[in-house]
Amino acid sequence: MNPRIESLEKMLDGPRDGALLRFSLGNEYLKAGDAGQAAKCFQAAVDRDNQYSAAWKALGKALVVAGDPAGALTAYERGIAVAEAKGDIQAAREMKVFAKRLLKTPGESA
């Protein structure tokens, strides 16, 4: 197993467990090519902090890679609402672009 993933996993369910830890672990899984596990981590991050716009964006990305475009679109839509409410304009703009790509006609590249 990846040493970085192993190190982060050891912190799960401990005093440092939280949205940031889950987000970091999700990024490591995504880098390692495990989009499904990454999506679970990002979902856990937004479950712990549903105002974490970067985690919503990452969840959408992981779900696209994992082959769940409908789930990704839902994540982006929720993330856009969170980002706009927080004034995180750049994150909202990026997620709108990603969502728009998913809404293109089937057969086109997302």
Secondary structure by P-SEA (a helix, b strand, c coil): ccaaaaaaaaacccccccaaaaaaaaaaaaaacaaaaaaaaaaaaaaacccaaaaaaaaaaaaaaaccaaaaaaaaaaaaaaaaaacaaaaaaaaaaaaaaaaccccccc
